[in-house]
């Protein structure tokens, strides 16, 4: 999880890297191995665990290629087969627990901010591990693999979400995320920045979440755009129909 110990300087660097809005006269610096920097060289040095025991698939790569042009924030251009496999693992467990697409988008938004959709097997922020940067000392003190098991990590997030944000289905995605992750107050807005892209990713993966995606163009293709009044809309083709999500207001919550 994002720790209160991070300095204001790091916060500025993260905001600039993720939102594309914050600026600084000098390039912001970040600590080595900062997992929140999606495309950093440091990311390559951090040990990661597989999200799928069979590893990323060719279809995951195809989906990554489809998603990258659709994304607008931190993950734009940085989705790859591995990260799609991690997002897919999140969606699979969300569906297995009986939750809806919005829940999947909430978890994906949180993972984008916390780990750039990497299942980190090496603690770089205190003793935080996994897709949601769970504290090993709190959640898996005797079994660190519990923090890097995607299904168990998703279960932790969903259970915490029910406690901390019981009205999650009627709340903005970003607010649900920070109520679960409990970051420092000035970092709470990072989750809302990633909400739109998280919806796009969740919609693209939802129809194939029961198994590895087999038909990425016919059953998993995602298209996003803006309506005449400026609201974002996404469409994802599935074997059982077309999924459609839309913003309730410009830059607002999602249906």
C-alpha positions, -999 to +999 in steps of 0.1 A: +000+000+000+011+036-004+027+046+028+025+078+047+062+079+048+066+089+012+079+124+009+062+153-009+089+151-035+080+116-044+043+125-044+050+152-070+069+127-091+041+102-090+014+127-098+034+139-128+039+104-140+004+092-136-019+120-143-001+139-170-012+171-154+012+180-126+044+197-137+077+208-122+105+230-133+130+202-127+123+166-136+110+149-104+131+122-088+117+089-075+133+064-053+149+033-069+124+005-076+093+027-073+066+002-084+042+031-093+062+041-123+048+020-151+075+023-177+106+028-155+138+009-159+136+003-122+104-018-127+125-044-146+147-049-115+119-058-092+112-095-088+076-104-100+055-135-095+033-150-122-004-141-121-012-172-143+007-204-134+009-211-172+023-176-178+011-150-202-005-162-234-003-150-270-039-138-266-028-117-236-003-100-259-030-094-285-053-079-259-024-057-247-020-044-282-057-037-284-058-019-251-028+003-253-044+028-279-075+029-258-058+039-225-052+075-215-032+076-183-005+056-164-008+024-184-011+039-219+015+022-240+027+000-211+002-029-212+020-061-221+011-098-220+022-101-184+001-072-171-029-084-191-025-118-174-026-101-140-057-081-149-073-113-162-065-130-129-082-102-110-113-103-132-115-141-129-115-141-092-140-111-090-164-131-112-158-163-092-168-144-060-201-132-078-192-095-081-199-073-111-178-055-137-177-024-116-160-044-088-134-056-114-128-020-125-123-009-088-097-036-082-079-029-115-077+008-107-062+001-073-037-023-088-027+002-115-019+028-088-003+004-063+018-018-086+012-009-123-005-043-125+027-061-115+025-089-089+056-079-070+074-107-051+099-083-037+091-057-010+102-022-021+078-001+000+083-013+036+071-049+034+044-045+008+039-072-018+017-082-047-008-066-070-023-044-042+009-039-022-004-057+008+017-054+040+033-088+047+035-081+084-003-075+086-018-099+060+006-128+054+032-128+082+038-165+081+032-171+044+045-143+021+032-162-009-003-154+003+003-118-006+014-127-042-014-152-048-038-132-071-069-150-059-061-145-022-051-109-029-084-102-046-103-119-018-085-096+007-095-065-013-131-076-017-135-084+019-119-051+030-141-033+004-172-047+020-161-035+054-147-001+045-171+008+016-203-013+019-220+010-006-192+005-031-216-002-060-230+034-057-197+051-050-170+066-073-144+040-082-115+062-069-132+067-035-137+029-030-101+023-038-087+047-013-111+035+014-096+001+009-060+010+004-059+038+030-031+059+014-019+093+027-047+119+022-029+138-006-025+105-026-062+096-026-068+113-060-045+090-079-071+062-080-098+084-096-072+093-123-070+057-133-107+049-131-116+054-167-088+032-180-097+005-154-132+004-168-118-001-203-096-029-191-123-046-170-148-044-199-123-059-223-115-089-201-149-095-186-164-118-212-134-141-213-127-141-175-138-177-170-108-190-190-079-177-211-093-155-238-096-175-271-110-150-296-097-115-288-111-099-319-146-115-320-150-120-282-130-094-263-126-065-286-130-032-268-138+002-282-140+035-263-150+070-273-168+101-263-205+109-267-217+142-280-218+157-245-183+146-236-190+115-216-168+085-222-184+052-233-169+018-238-181-013-257-167-048-253-177-077-275-183-110-257-194-144-267-227-138-249-233-102-261-219-067-261-211-050-228-216-013-226-205+011-199-208+049-198-200+078-176-230+093-158-215+128-162-184+142-179-154+130-158-180+114-134-187+080-121-195+050-144-227+031-149 
